[in-house]
Amino acid sequence: MGDTFIRHIELLGYEKRFFPSQHYVYMFLVKWNDLSEKLVYRRFTEIYEFHKVLKEMFPIESGDINPENRIIPHLPAPKWFDGQRTTQNRQGTLAEYCYSLVNLPHKISRCLHVVNFFKVRPDDMSPITDSQIKKPEVFLLPKDSKKNPTDITGPIVLQTYRVIADYEKSSRSEMALKSGEMVDVVEKSESGWWFCQLKNKRGWVPAAYLEPIDGPDESEEQEPNYEGELYVVQKSYTAVEEDELTLKEGDTIEVIHKLLDGWWVIRRDEATGYYPSMYLQKSGENGPVKSELRNRSAPPRRSTIRNAKSIHKQNRKQISQETYRRNSRKYIQSRKNMKGNFKEKANIIIEKNEQEENRSKAQPAVPPRPSKDLIMNRCTESTRRKIM
């Protein structure tokens, strides 16, 4: 079956946020049937409203008709004021609720209501890490604080990466790194920020500071696509390095190479250069709210990392900016030639059609007028009188 469903939900902890006002959101790691793993954030009031609708959809399984038939787990109603202590104490209940939810009969656990609630939203992909008021505070659930029956569903296999240089975090939602440490990657974002965990620590880290243990990670990167994909700039950026481009909000560009560190190679007219992918939105798609981008910074580029101790540095293949420019110009020229050839062929076809049309419209030849002697010998009396 090709239907989408959830295989596993793990509660990672919660965040204390201060924008637009102080509130708490729970962090869930959702593992889907296609083996993808996504991080989502939900308020408890949202979860409780979801729970109430689920009970209404399945009155028998919720025990409304006969309490003995209830299989949908219980969930306490939110308090009039949910403080940090309540948010923290509720984590065990939520973890058990999620485990019971995904193990319900398929008509419940795989229904659209459940699937849609845990699908990734735009604000999940670009969580607010900074605000003008105060940065969010992250509180992680210790892995060994409580053994949940979720382990029965099977372990989640995470990729382990090695840290190639020290990194100091700039917000509470990030995680500091030390060269040589081994971290497990929970989620890889195209923005170049990856959500990782190390023992009881979890947070966002720049992908440029990580490399897989078994070899260079170019195999995960797509090959350059010189045809280009249309994107729209969501946030202006002024170039710092020579190989970067300066663009303004609203500019339309073409992405020709998507790199793991979140700095994509783009083309505008015949110019190519690097630009932060988190400031780009695919043409025709709805992206995150622009206010969420204003206070976010782009991740560091691989080339800017100092004292990097990569065990794969010699094998890492790098494409020079001149190669990007040369291949891009070749593609643009070939595209122009194709358009020129197409126009030329079209003009030839039109010209042939016009010639054939003119031929079909040619007037028939007018026969010569008969002589007087011919008329006198062959025509009737009335006709002969007209020429006399």
Order of alpha helices (4+ residues) and beta strands (2+ residues): beta-beta-beta-alpha-alpha-alpha-alpha-alpha-alpha-beta-beta-beta-beta-beta-beta-beta-beta-beta-beta-beta-alpha-alpha-alpha-alpha
